[in-house]
C-alpha cells in the first residue's frame, strides 16, 4: 500500500476541483488538451517577476542608488510577459492573446512590491525613490519564494509564493508569514472559504514539515488594491487527507455534480456528457447571452463563416445524442472560424461542442472567445 501513496497528490487547486465536481477533477487528470486563459497568464507573469526581483543580484550597484527599480521591474515583467505569451499561444486551446493587459500586469506588480515594502517596515515609497539598500532590506525578509511544500508521506503538495519574516515594530522577526499573491479581484469583506482553506493548507503543511517553526500566519496579498487578508482557523490537513482518499485514480469517471457554478467555467465540457444531460433535465440553466451547445453542422460556408446548426439533445447519461427540429443560424469569425474550417476540412461528420457562443436573437455569434471542438464523451480513463 505504501507505493500507492504518491500515485496522486492533492494540491489546493486539485482539491477545489474535486470538491466542486469529482468528474471535473477526474477529467483534469486525463491528459486532455489544456486550455490557456489570459488571467492565469497575467498572474503567472506577475508572480514570476516578483520572484526574479526578490532574487536579484545587486552586488554591482551602490547602496544609495535610486531610479533603478522602475526600469528593472519593467524589463523583468516584459521578459516574463513574452515568455507567457509564447506558452499561451503554444497551448492547444487558447483564446486571443490580449497585449493590452500588460498594463494591468504592471499595476499588479507595483501593488505586490508595495505590499513587500510595507512588510519590510518601509511604509509607502515610490518605486523611483527606492534605494538599492532598501531593496536589499526587502530581500532580507524573503525567506523563500516559489517554494514547493510536500508532506512527509508525499500525498499533499503545494507551491507557496512567498515565505517572509513577520517583523515587529523594531524590525525583528517574530514569526513567519506564508503569503499567496493574488492578482484577481480582492474580497469585499473577508476571504471566501476556498481561498482561506488554500492559505491555511500552505500554513499547515509548512508547520508539519518544520516542527520547530515559530508562529506562522497565512495571508492573501491582493495586488490590485494592495490589501492583505489573513486566513485564520483550524488546521485543514485532516480534511485534505480525507479528500485525497476519494481522489485516487479510477478507470471509470468519478461522479459528476453539475451546477451553474461548477459547470460555468469548466474547461472539460466537450468530454463530459453530465452537464448536457443536466441542461436537458433543468438542473443547469441554458445561460442568457453566452451559452454552450452540442450540435451537428447542417450547412457551413467556410468563406463567409455562415453556418446552420442542429441542436443534438442527449439520450441517457453517457453522451449519446438524438436529432431534433431545433436549428439556429450562426456567424463564425476569427479563431472560431479557423477551428470550424479545420474540423470540416478533416472530414469530421459527428457532433460538435460549441463553447461560449453569444446569443443575439435567433443568430449566435462565435469568435475569439469561443471554442469549436469535437463532442467526445469520455467514459473511461485514457491515462497510461
Residue pairs with C-beta under 8 A, 6 or more apart in sequence:
4 248
5 153
5 154
5 155
6 154
6 155
7 248
7 249
8 29
8 244
8 247
8 248
8 249
9 150
9 154
9 155
9 156
9 157
9 244
10 155
10 156
10 157
10 240
10 243
10 244
10 247
11 156
11 157
11 158
11 159
12 158
12 197
12 198
12 201
12 202
14 25
14 28
14 247
15 197
15 201
15 240
15 243
15 247
16 194
16 198
17 24
17 25
17 28
18 24
18 25
18 243
18 246
18 247
19 243
20 257
20 261
20 262
21 256
21 257
21 258
21 259
21 262
21 263
21 266
22 246
22 254
22 255
22 256
22 257
23 253
23 254
23 255
23 256
23 257
23 272
23 274
24 256
24 262
24 266
24 268
24 272
25 247
25 254
26 250
26 253
26 254
26 381
27 253
27 268
27 271
27 272
27 378
28 268
29 249
29 383
30 271
30 378
30 381
30 382
30 383
31 382
31 383
32 268
32 271
32 378
33 92
33 93
34 91
34 92
34 93
35 91
35 92
35 93
35 94
35 267
35 371
36 87
36 88
36 91
36 93
36 94
36 95
37 95
38 88
38 95
38 97
38 98
38 101
39 183
39 184
41 84
41 85
41 87
41 88
42 84
42 101
42 104
42 105
42 108
42 183
43 108
43 183
43 184
44 80
44 84
45 77
45 80
45 81
45 83
45 84
45 105
46 77
46 105
46 108
46 109
46 112
46 181
46 183
46 223
47 146
47 161
47 181
47 183
48 80
48 83
48 146
49 73
49 76
49 77
49 80
49 109
50 109
50 112
50 113
50 116
50 145
50 161
50 162
50 181
51 145
51 146
52 76
52 80
53 72
53 73
53 76
53 113
53 135
54 138
54 139
54 142
54 145
54 162
55 145
56 72
56 135
56 139
58 132
58 135
58 136
61 68
61 132
62 132
63 131
63 132
63 133
63 136
64 131
64 132
64 133
65 131
65 132
66 128
66 129
66 130
66 131
67 128
68 132
69 113
69 127
69 128
69 130
69 135
70 127
70 128
73 109
73 110
73 113
73 127
74 106
77 102
77 105
77 106
77 109
78 102
81 102
81 105
85 97
85 99
88 94
88 97
89 97
93 267
93 371
93 373
95 335
95 368
95 369
96 334
96 335
96 368
96 369
105 183
107 223
107 224
108 183
108 223
108 224
109 223
110 127
110 223
111 222
111 223
111 224
111 225
111 226
112 181
112 221
112 223
113 127
114 124
114 226
115 221
115 223
115 226
115 228
116 138
116 142
116 164
117 123
117 124
117 125
117 130
117 134
117 138
118 124
118 228
119 141
119 164
119 167
119 177
120 134
120 137
120 138
120 140
120 141
120 167
121 167
121 169
121 171
122 134
122 137
122 138
125 134
140 165
141 164
141 165
141 167
141 173
142 162
142 163
142 164
143 163
143 164
143 165
143 176
144 160
144 162
144 163
145 161
145 162
145 163
146 159
146 160
146 161
147 159
147 160
147 163
148 157
148 158
148 159
149 156
149 157
149 158
149 159
149 160
149 202
149 205
149 206
149 209
150 156
150 157
150 209
151 157
151 205
151 208
151 209
151 237
152 208
152 209
155 241
155 244
156 201
156 205
156 237
156 240
156 241
156 244
158 201
158 202
158 205
160 178
160 179
160 180
160 202
160 206
161 179
161 180
161 181
161 221
162 177
162 178
162 179
162 180
162 181
162 221
163 176
163 177
163 178
163 179
163 206
164 176
164 177
164 179
165 173
165 175
165 176
165 177
166 173
166 174
166 175
166 176
166 177
166 215
166 217
167 173
167 174
168 174
173 214
174 214
174 215
175 214
175 215
175 216
175 217
176 206
176 213
176 214
176 215
176 216
176 217
177 216
177 217
177 218
177 219
178 199
178 202
178 203
178 206
178 216
178 217
178 218
178 219
179 218
179 219
179 220
179 221
180 198
180 199
180 202
180 218
180 219
180 220
180 221
181 221
181 223
182 195
182 220
182 221
182 222
182 223
183 223
183 224
184 222
184 224
185 224
186 222
186 224
186 225
186 227
186 229
187 195
187 222
187 229
190 229
191 199
191 220
191 229
191 231
195 220
195 231
196 231
196 233
197 231
197 236
199 218
199 219
199 220
199 231
200 218
200 231
200 233
200 234
200 235
200 236
201 236
201 237
201 240
202 218
203 216
203 217
203 218
203 231
204 235
204 236
204 237
205 237
206 213
206 216
207 213
207 216
208 237
217 230
218 230
218 231
219 228
219 229
219 230
219 231
220 228
220 229
220 231
221 228
222 228
222 229
249 381
249 383
250 381
251 380
251 381
252 379
252 380
252 381
253 378
253 379
253 380
253 381
256 272
256 274
256 275
258 274
258 275
258 277
258 278
258 283
258 284
259 283
259 284
260 284
260 285
263 269
263 275
263 278
263 284
266 272
266 275
269 275
269 276
269 292
269 353
269 355
270 353
270 355
270 371
270 373
270 374
270 375
270 376
271 376
271 377
271 378
272 377
272 378
273 314
273 317
273 318
273 319
273 377
274 317
275 284
275 292
276 294
276 314
276 319
277 314
277 316
277 317
278 284
279 286
279 314
280 313
280 314
287 359
288 359
289 358
289 359
290 356
290 357
290 358
290 359
291 356
291 357
291 359
292 353
292 354
292 355
292 356
292 357
293 309
293 311
293 353
293 354
293 357
293 364
294 311
294 312
294 314
294 321
294 351
294 352
294 353
294 354
294 375
295 309
295 310
295 311
295 312
295 351
295 352
295 354
296 309
296 310
296 312
296 323
296 350
296 351
296 352
297 307
297 308
297 309
297 340
297 344
297 352
298 307
298 308
298 309
298 310
298 327
299 306
299 307
299 308
300 306
300 307
300 308
300 340
300 344
301 307
302 337
302 340
302 341
302 344
305 331
305 332
305 333
305 337
305 340
306 329
306 330
306 331
306 332
307 329
307 330
307 331
307 332
307 340
308 327
308 328
308 329
308 330
309 327
309 328
309 329
309 330
309 352
309 354
310 323
310 324
310 326
310 327
311 324
311 326
311 327
311 328
312 321
312 322
312 323
312 324
312 351
312 375
313 321
313 322
313 324
314 320
314 321
314 322
315 321
315 322
318 377
318 379
319 375
319 377
319 379
321 351
321 375
328 362
328 363
328 364
329 362
329 363
329 364
330 354
330 357
330 363
330 364
330 365
330 366
331 363
331 364
331 365
331 366
332 340
332 366
332 367
332 372
333 365
333 366
333 367
333 368
334 367
334 368
335 367
335 368
335 370
336 366
336 367
336 368
336 370
336 371
336 372
337 366
339 371
339 372
339 373
340 366
340 372
343 352
343 372
343 374
348 374
350 374
350 375
351 374
351 375
352 372
352 373
352 374
352 375
353 371
353 372
353 373
353 374
353 375
354 364
354 366
354 370
354 371
354 372
355 370
355 371
355 372
355 373
356 369
356 370
356 371
357 364
357 365
357 366
357 370
358 364
358 365
358 366
358 367
358 369
358 370
366 372
